[in-house]
């Protein structure tokens, strides 16, 4: 039986949310940088989509506003942990899709 990456990601996020629910007093020690790096290591994404995923899957454990997500993404990009690619859209504002760099992967693993 094989598990696709999307199902695996949902399972990991659910497991993390269940773990964090039990240890809510300790969640202040888990950084939003690691959360976003972890999500981006699974698949490249846009800031708004990352925020929606956090709200959907971790809403009982973690609250990050949309502006916080964008601030953390900007900080990670400035540190070279992620890089963004501008995607042009017709009749809509351009979007920026982020992906983890080799430096970000190294940071996640250590």
Helices and strands as residue ranges (DSSP letters): H 5-22, G 24-29, H 32-42, E 45-46, H 47-58, H 66-78, E 82-87, E 95-100, H 102-109
